[in-house]
């Protein structure tokens, strides 16, 4: 196969909007998993407090990312 050309795939870098949507979706999944743990696993009061603190932090970050997404120009609304 002398002289054969190998096609080069050029992947477009994700846009800021796509990155934010991906991060938001990931945070929503993590929040859901933490809630599941809080509701389903027997824990000490300290463990529950640690998970509540984690939830507050994740929700705060989710709100920040959704605000950033809402401020971007272009189509779309935070999911």
C-alpha positions in Angstrom: 0.0 0.0 0.0 2.7 2.4 -0.9 1.5 5.9 -1.3 -1.7 5.3 0.6 -2.9 8.3 2.6 -4.1 7.9 6.1 -7.1 10.0 6.9 -6.6 12.4 9.8 -9.5 12.9 12.1 -9.8 16.4 13.5 -11.9 16.6 16.5 -13.4 19.9 17.4 -12.7 21.1 20.9 -15.8 21.3 23.0 -17.2 24.8 23.4 -17.4 26.5 26.8 -21.2 25.8 26.7 -20.6 22.1 26.1 -18.1 21.9 28.9 -20.4 23.7 31.3 -23.3 21.4 30.3 -21.1 18.3 30.8 -19.9 19.6 34.2 -23.5 20.4 35.3 -24.7 17.0 34.3 -21.8 15.4 36.3 -22.7 17.5 39.4 -26.3 16.5 39.1 -25.3 12.8 39.0 -23.0 13.3 42.0 -25.7 15.1 44.0 -28.2 12.3 43.3 -25.6 9.6 44.4 -24.9 11.5 47.7 -28.7 11.9 48.4 -29.1 8.2 47.8 -26.3 7.5 50.4 -27.9 9.9 52.9 -31.3 8.2 52.5 -30.3 4.6 52.3 -27.2 3.9 54.4 -27.1 3.7 58.2 -24.6 6.4 59.3 -23.5 8.1 62.4 -24.5 11.7 63.0 -21.0 12.8 62.0 -21.1 10.9 58.7 -24.5 12.4 57.9 -23.2 15.9 58.6 -20.2 15.3 56.3 -22.5 14.2 53.5 -24.8 17.2 54.1 -21.8 19.5 53.9 -20.7 17.7 50.7 -24.2 18.2 49.3 -24.2 21.9 50.1 -20.8 22.3 48.4 -22.0 20.4 45.3 -25.2 22.4 45.1 -23.3 25.7 45.4 -21.0 24.7 42.6 -24.0 23.6 40.5 -25.6 26.9 41.0 -22.4 28.7 40.0 -22.1 26.7 36.8 -25.7 27.2 35.9 -25.3 31.0 36.4 -22.2 30.9 34.1 -24.1 28.9 31.5 -27.0 31.4 31.6 -24.6 34.3 31.0 -23.1 32.8 27.9 -24.3 34.2 24.6 -26.2 31.9 22.3 -28.9 29.4 22.5 -29.8 27.1 25.3 -30.9 27.2 28.9 -29.4 25.4 31.8 -30.8 21.9 31.9 
